[in-house]
Structures are given as C-alpha cells and as structure tokens.
Amino acid sequence: MTAVLQAERLTKQFAKDDSAIVALRDFALSVEEGSFVTVLGRSGCGKSTMLNLLAGLTEPTEGTVSHRGKPLTGPDIDIGYLTQSDTLMPWRDVQRNVEMPLEIRGGVRAKERRRTAAALLNRVGLDGFGKHYPRELSGGMRRRASLARMLAGSPSTLLMDEPFGALDAQLRTELQEELLRLWQGSGQTVVFVTHDIEEALLLGDRIVVLGALGRIVADERITLQRPRHVDALRVDPEFVRLHTTMAAALKEGSS
C-alpha cells in the first residue's frame, strides 16, 4: 500500500538555558493509506513530540516528514489533529466551532458550512446542541464536538493524541466505538497515540510501541476481527497474547 506519512531520521531537541533537551532521536515511521495505526508508549517517550512533527506544527532538528510524497514544512489542511486538551473556541457556539475548518479552507458558502456542521454534529450524537457554547457542555460532549470539528475539513489523515484519556471508562468506550464507526469505510488514515494497551488493541490494525526518545521496540499487525467490542476482546486468546506481548514491550522500552 502507498505510504501517506513518512518520517525519516527524525530528531527533535528543545533548548533549555544553556543545554539542549532531546525529546526524539532518529525516529522513523511509515504509515500506509487507509490504515489505523496506534502508537503506544509511556509518558515522556516522545509521543506528543512525534505527532506535532507529523502535523507540521514544529520543525525537526534533523530528519524529514513527508505527506503524500511531498516534504511537510508546516500545517496542512489535509491533516486533522485532535489534541489531548480542549481547543474549542469558547466565544463560538458549537456549530460555529465545527464550521471553522471550512472557513479556513475558504470557498465554502455559509449555508453549506452550516449544513456540513449540522450533519457532523448529528453523526457524533450532538444533534440539537449546535447553539450551545463549550462551557455549557460536559467533557465528553466537548470531545465529540472536537471530533466533529476535526472531520469538518474532510482531512484524509487524522492525528489523535490521547483524545479520550481524561474521560471515565464508560464514556471512553462509547467514544472509541463511535470513532471506529466513523472511520470504517471512510478511507481515512489514522495515527492514534495512547498509553493504554487495551485501547491500542481495540482501535488499531497496527500497533507501534515506543521506548525512550521514540525508540521503536515493537511494531506488529493486529489481526483481531472487526467490529471489536471490549467485553468480547478481553476473552479472545489472540487479544490476550497481544496484550502480554505489548506489556513486555512497554517494560522493555522503559528500561
């Protein structure tokens, strides 16, 4: 399959006082079109730094990032990014937050923007909440609105940085299943960062485990049959095997 995202020899350093802090070193990753890649790693291993580089939000100290065969030198409207933190604009209602990528893209009439946003809010279970402001929504509803906003610009590549990590277990499961429903059949490529093994195995068709400074300690295909449901997965022998393997890889990566 064709590689949509390609990272080669990526190194990222941050200056602090008179020294340089290395967050990522010699990182390489190739992501195939239409795939769902989960990147698993503990805090401090460089996961968020990697995503910021893949999104074109920061420049590498060394190495290159390519998107669809072209060097990525800055943010690209074809790459959507859902961060850990809530980035909805508090002065815009939910409808206008979701419309924002279409405004940035330009050339889309207001009527079409409103129609697209309304359809997306319906898809993520927020029909009727378009005129609410972010402060009037629960944490889970804000996550749904953020997901709708990311999808509004129809990006072909989606980057997601532990988007459900702060939610309770039941809501996290609901949004995981919602994400899979939206992704399946879309043709979109997803890179999903998490520190949770179960989440990585539930969502992905490939799992990459990172150690310190972005060192890849495991890279394995996930052949568990879709659709996947948490309760059924937990007793699946292949899930148990993969979970054990990934837990060992995480331990190796932190040593």
C-alpha positions as CSV (number, residue, x, y, z in Angstrom):
1,M,0.0,0.0,0.0
2,T,1.0,3.6,-0.5
3,A,2.7,5.4,2.4
4,V,0.7,8.6,3.3
5,L,3.0,9.7,6.1
6,Q,6.8,9.1,6.1
7,A,9.1,10.1,8.9
8,E,12.8,9.5,8.4
9,R,15.6,10.0,10.9
10,L,13.6,12.5,13.0
11,T,15.4,14.2,15.9
12,K,13.9,17.0,18.0
13,Q,15.8,19.0,20.5
14,F,14.5,21.8,22.8
15,A,16.8,24.5,24.2
16,K,16.7,25.0,28.0
17,D,19.0,27.5,29.5
18,D,22.5,26.6,28.1
19,S,21.6,23.0,27.2
20,A,19.6,21.0,24.7
21,I,16.9,18.5,25.8
22,V,16.4,15.7,23.3
23,A,12.8,14.6,23.0
24,L,13.1,12.4,19.9
25,R,16.1,10.8,18.3
26,D,16.4,9.1,14.9
27,F,12.7,8.2,14.7
28,A,11.4,6.6,11.6
29,L,7.8,5.6,10.7
30,S,5.9,4.8,7.5
31,V,2.0,4.9,7.7
32,E,0.0,3.3,4.9
33,E,-3.0,4.9,3.4
34,G,-6.3,3.9,5.0
35,S,-4.6,2.2,8.0
36,F,-5.4,2.8,11.7
37,V,-2.0,2.9,13.5
38,T,-2.0,3.1,17.3
39,V,1.2,4.3,18.9
40,L,1.7,3.1,22.4
41,G,4.1,4.4,24.9
42,R,4.5,5.7,28.5
43,S,4.7,9.4,29.4
44,G,7.8,11.1,28.3
45,C,8.7,8.8,25.4
46,G,8.2,11.4,22.8
47,K,4.7,10.5,21.5
48,S,3.3,14.1,21.5
49,T,6.5,15.4,20.0
50,M,6.2,12.9,17.2
51,L,2.6,13.9,16.5
52,N,3.5,17.6,16.5
53,L,6.2,16.9,13.9
54,L,3.8,14.7,11.8
55,A,1.2,17.5,11.9
56,G,3.8,20.1,10.7
57,L,3.3,22.2,13.9
58,T,7.0,22.0,14.8
59,E,10.1,21.6,12.7
60,P,12.5,18.7,13.3
61,T,16.1,19.4,14.4
62,E,17.1,16.7,12.0
63,G,15.3,14.5,9.5
64,T,12.3,14.9,7.4
65,V,8.5,14.3,7.3
66,S,6.7,13.7,4.1
67,H,2.9,13.7,3.4
68,R,1.8,12.0,0.2
69,G,5.4,12.1,-1.1
70,K,6.0,15.8,-0.5
71,P,8.0,17.4,2.3
72,L,5.8,18.7,5.1
73,T,7.0,22.2,6.0
74,G,4.0,23.4,8.0
75,P,0.4,22.6,8.9
76,D,-1.7,21.1,6.1
77,I,-5.5,21.3,5.8
78,D,-5.4,17.7,4.6
79,I,-4.1,16.6,8.1
80,G,-6.5,16.8,11.0
81,Y,-5.2,16.9,14.6
82,L,-7.2,16.2,17.8
83,T,-5.1,17.1,20.8
84,Q,-5.3,16.0,24.4
85,S,-6.5,19.3,25.6
86,D,-9.8,21.1,24.8
87,T,-9.2,23.6,22.0
88,L,-12.7,24.6,21.2
89,M,-13.1,28.4,20.9
90,P,-15.0,29.5,24.0
91,W,-16.5,32.6,22.2
92,R,-18.0,30.4,19.4
93,D,-21.0,28.2,19.8
94,V,-20.6,24.5,18.9
95,Q,-22.0,25.0,15.4
96,R,-19.5,27.7,14.6
97,N,-16.6,25.8,16.1
98,V,-17.3,22.9,13.8
99,E,-17.6,25.2,10.8
100,M,-14.2,26.7,11.5
101,P,-12.1,24.3,9.3
102,L,-14.4,25.2,6.3
103,E,-13.9,28.9,6.9
104,I,-10.1,28.4,7.0
105,R,-10.2,26.3,3.8
106,G,-12.2,29.1,2.1
107,G,-14.5,28.9,-0.9
108,V,-17.4,27.3,1.1
109,R,-20.6,29.3,1.4
110,A,-22.1,30.0,4.8
111,K,-25.2,27.9,4.0
112,E,-23.0,24.9,3.1
113,R,-20.8,25.3,6.2
114,R,-23.9,25.3,8.4
115,R,-25.3,22.2,6.6
116,T,-22.0,20.3,6.9
117,A,-21.6,21.2,10.6
118,A,-25.1,20.1,11.4
119,A,-24.7,16.8,9.7
120,L,-21.4,16.1,11.6
121,L,-23.0,17.1,14.9
122,N,-25.7,14.6,14.2
123,R,-23.1,11.9,13.4
124,V,-21.3,12.4,16.7
125,G,-24.5,12.4,18.8
126,L,-24.8,16.2,19.3
127,D,-27.9,17.0,17.3
128,G,-29.6,19.9,18.9
129,F,-26.5,21.3,20.7
130,G,-25.2,23.5,17.9
131,K,-26.2,26.7,19.7
132,H,-24.6,25.7,23.0
133,Y,-21.2,27.1,24.0
134,P,-18.3,24.8,25.0
135,R,-18.7,25.9,28.7
136,E,-22.3,24.5,28.6
137,L,-21.2,21.0,27.5
138,S,-19.8,18.1,29.5
139,G,-16.3,16.9,28.9
140,G,-17.5,14.0,26.8
141,M,-19.7,16.3,24.7
142,R,-16.7,18.7,24.1
143,R,-14.7,15.7,22.9
144,R,-17.5,14.8,20.5
145,A,-17.6,18.4,19.3
146,S,-13.8,18.5,18.8
147,L,-14.0,15.3,16.8
148,A,-16.7,16.8,14.6
149,R,-14.6,19.9,14.0
150,M,-11.6,17.8,13.0
151,L,-13.7,15.9,10.5
152,A,-15.4,19.1,9.1
153,G,-12.5,19.9,6.7
154,S,-12.6,16.3,5.3
155,P,-8.9,15.6,6.1
156,S,-7.6,12.4,4.7
157,T,-5.1,11.9,7.6
158,L,-6.2,12.1,11.2
159,L,-3.7,12.5,14.1
160,M,-5.1,11.9,17.6
161,D,-3.2,12.5,20.8
162,E,-4.8,10.5,23.7
163,P,-8.1,12.2,22.9
164,F,-10.2,10.1,25.4
165,G,-7.6,9.8,28.2
166,A,-9.3,12.1,30.6
167,L,-12.8,10.6,30.3
168,D,-14.4,8.0,32.5
169,A,-14.2,4.3,31.4
170,Q,-17.8,4.0,30.1
171,L,-17.7,7.3,28.1
172,R,-14.2,6.4,26.8
173,T,-15.6,3.1,25.5
174,E,-18.5,4.8,23.8
175,L,-16.3,7.3,22.0
176,Q,-13.8,4.6,21.0
177,E,-16.7,2.7,19.3
178,E,-18.0,5.9,17.8
179,L,-14.6,6.7,16.3
180,L,-14.3,3.2,14.8
181,R,-17.8,3.6,13.3
182,L,-16.9,7.0,11.7
183,W,-13.5,5.7,10.4
184,Q,-14.6,2.3,8.9
185,G,-15.2,2.7,5.2
186,S,-14.0,6.3,5.2
187,G,-10.6,5.6,3.6
188,Q,-9.0,8.0,6.1
189,T,-5.6,7.2,7.7
190,V,-5.4,7.5,11.4
191,V,-2.4,7.7,13.8
192,F,-3.7,7.4,17.3
193,V,-1.4,7.9,20.3
194,T,-2.3,6.3,23.7
195,H,-0.7,4.9,26.8
196,D,-3.4,2.3,27.2
197,I,-2.7,-1.2,25.8
198,E,-6.4,-2.2,25.7
199,E,-7.3,1.0,23.8
200,A,-4.5,0.5,21.3
201,L,-5.6,-3.1,20.6
202,L,-9.3,-2.2,20.4
203,L,-8.8,0.5,17.8
204,G,-5.8,-0.2,15.6
205,D,-4.9,-2.6,12.8
206,R,-1.2,-1.9,13.6
207,I,0.5,-1.2,16.9
208,V,3.8,0.6,17.3
209,V,5.3,0.7,20.8
210,L,7.8,3.4,21.7
211,G,10.5,3.4,24.3
212,A,12.6,6.3,25.4
213,L,13.3,9.1,22.9
214,G,10.9,7.5,20.4
215,R,12.8,4.2,20.0
216,I,10.5,1.7,18.4
217,V,10.6,-1.5,20.5
218,A,7.7,-3.3,18.8
219,D,5.7,-2.9,15.5
220,E,3.0,-5.5,14.9
221,R,-0.1,-6.1,12.9
222,I,-3.4,-6.5,14.8
223,T,-5.4,-9.2,13.1
224,L,-8.3,-9.2,15.6
225,Q,-11.6,-9.4,13.7
226,R,-13.7,-6.2,13.3
227,P,-16.1,-5.0,14.6
228,R,-14.5,-5.2,18.0
229,H,-16.1,-4.8,21.4
230,V,-14.2,-4.5,24.6
231,D,-16.0,-7.3,26.6
232,A,-15.6,-9.8,23.8
233,L,-12.0,-8.9,23.2
234,R,-10.9,-9.5,26.8
235,V,-11.5,-13.2,26.5
236,D,-10.1,-13.6,22.9
237,P,-6.9,-15.7,23.1
238,E,-5.2,-13.5,20.4
239,F,-6.0,-10.4,22.4
240,V,-4.5,-11.9,25.5
241,R,-1.4,-12.8,23.6
242,L,-1.0,-9.4,22.1
243,H,-1.7,-7.7,25.4
244,T,1.0,-9.8,27.0
245,T,3.5,-9.0,24.2
246,M,2.8,-5.3,24.3
247,A,3.1,-5.1,28.1
248,A,6.5,-6.8,27.8
249,A,7.5,-4.3,25.0
250,L,6.4,-1.3,27.2
251,K,8.5,-2.7,30.0
252,E,11.5,-3.1,27.7
253,G,11.0,0.4,26.4
254,S,11.1,1.9,29.8
255,S,14.3,0.1,30.9
